């Protein structure tokens, strides 16, 4: 079950860092598992992942809830919204390759953009739900 989560994160990372629209909006392939201390805005981080066994009596499967964070400069939410749109367009209903598993579906469940407390910067949150199953 955790192997499919690692494969999914790797595939999402590759999809985000090779998408021309996302890379242009970020000013480079600035997608991080753990952002460098002085990362330049805007950038995207891979956040919390939750994995739940979604197996049935006859089929193995896993449900993944993945959170992505968009970090934008101050001056308004427009930049953050634009990046969130690009990410959603790339990932929602995407058919991403996994190694030993198949991605059954990947869908946006939740989106939020807000100003960070005590900061001029904006924070976008995207939560995706994915279902995977092992290859036969």
Steps between C-alpha positions, in 0.01 A plus 500: 500500500781744582686404186208624291509828694870548427442419133211746487703780660787440258264513203329817625838665557607416146169623354529833683869562424469419129179690427591814302211707638578418863874553456433838333267614780750392767798651318668160482437143618462618861312203645637378832441223748665729755561855376847648544520759776519796262296368206395780266129557449291360348552131566308182574548244777374146533315481828329236709404168349253263661462143376207274590448137405218498248501128429187297449450129554636430152707807399796677660510878495600815684348844538748790516423854612781734391542864589696744285594848620549799272703783649458837327629850544297774658309748291182301450375147445519511118840329481398229748170437319677479163744238629219307669310495169803368311559226757132400502487491118805273496398258775118478514395180321861446386617156394844494658731201466591306811751218527329197651154655540226656290352840573123444492414867547641830620263784581510837670296498821577835657666832420567803718704819459575729791745759625748358747468650850757771573631480144433668166514158328217280381453129559298279266393154612393227259381163625477211256354153549647208308419130487763246397502126450785257441568387147391144432 
